[in-house]
Amino acid sequence: MKQVLQNMRDGKTAVTKVPVPTLHTGQARGRLCLWGGVNGHLTIERGSPEDVESEVARAMQILAPQGGFILSPVDNVREDSAGIEANVKRLIQSWEQRR
């Protein structure tokens, strides 16, 4: 964890192989933020609204137990359709219910 914090101070890319519980404890608490949590292609573009809700709940449970998390598709949502728009709205609604 000390190396991750030092890399961030030095402007280097942070190490990504840090156990999630470590990010919410000790020196990292209040200093690091996780981003992502939902697969854009598989969940937002290809999944059902129920899949989206389930993945939001899972991401919030694992990655945001004490804050420090920005819920977002991990990758780009490239397609545009009524179903994808409905899934994006479900992501936001699910997040609002759990924050």
For each residue, the residues with C-beta under 8 A, 3 or more apart:
1: 4 5 18 22 26 27 28
2: 5 6 27
3: 6 7 15
4: 1 7 8 14 15 18 28 32
5: 1 2 8 9 27 28 31 32
6: 2 3 9 10
7: 3 4 10 12 13 14 15
8: 4 5 11 12 14 32
9: 5 6
10: 6 7
11: 8
12: 7 8
13: 7
14: 4 7 8 18 32
15: 3 4 7 18
16:
17:
18: 1 4 14 15 22 23
19: 22 23
20: 23 24 34 62 63
21: 24 25
22: 1 18 19 25 26 28
23: 18 19 20 28 32 34 68
24: 20 21 28 29 65 66 68
25: 21 22 28 29
26: 1 22 29
27: 1 2 5 31
28: 1 4 5 22 23 24 25 31 32
29: 24 25 26 66 68
30: 68
31: 5 27 28
32: 4 5 8 14 23 28 68
33: 68 69 70
34: 20 23 37 63 64 68 69 70
35: 69 70 72
36: 59 70 71 72 73 74
37: 34 55 56 59 60 63 69 71 72 74
38: 43 44 52 55 56 59 71 72 73 74 91
39: 42 43 44 55 73 74 75
40: 43 44 45 73 74 75 76 77 78
41: 44 45 46 75 77 78
42: 39 45 46 47
43: 38 39 40 46 47 51 52 55 73 87
44: 38 39 40 41 47 52 73 77 84 87 88 91
45: 40 41 42 77 78 79 84 87
46: 41 42 43
47: 42 43 44 51 52 55 87
48: 51 52 87
49: 52 53 86 87 90
50: 53 54
51: 43 47 48 54 55
52: 38 43 44 47 48 49 55 56 87 90 91 94
53: 49 50 56 57 90 94
54: 50 51 57 58
55: 37 38 39 43 47 51 52 58 59
56: 37 38 52 53 59 60 71 90 91 94 95 98
57: 53 54 60 61 94 98
58: 54 55 61 62
59: 36 37 38 55 56 62 63 64 69 71
60: 37 56 57 63 64 69 71 95 98 99
61: 57 58 64 65
62: 20 58 59 65
63: 20 34 37 59 60 69
64: 34 59 60 61 67 68 69 71
65: 24 61 62
66: 24 29
67: 64
68: 23 24 29 30 32 33 34 64
69: 33 34 35 37 59 60 63 64
70: 33 34 35 36
71: 36 37 38 56 59 60 64 91 95
72: 35 36 37 38
73: 36 38 39 40 43 44 76 77 91
74: 36 37 38 39 40
75: 39 40 41
76: 40 73
77: 40 41 44 45 73 84 88
78: 40 41 45
79: 45 84
80: 84 85
81: 84 85
82: 85 86
83: 86 87
84: 44 45 77 79 80 81 87 88
85: 80 81 82 88 89
86: 49 82 83 89 90
87: 43 44 45 47 48 49 52 83 84 90 91
88: 44 77 84 85 91 92
89: 85 86 92 93
90: 49 52 53 56 86 87 93 94
91: 38 44 52 56 71 73 87 88 94 95
92: 88 89 95 96
93: 89 90 96 97
94: 52 53 56 57 90 91 97 98
95: 56 60 71 91 92 98 99
96: 92 93 99
97: 93 94
98: 56 57 60 94 95
99: 60 95 96
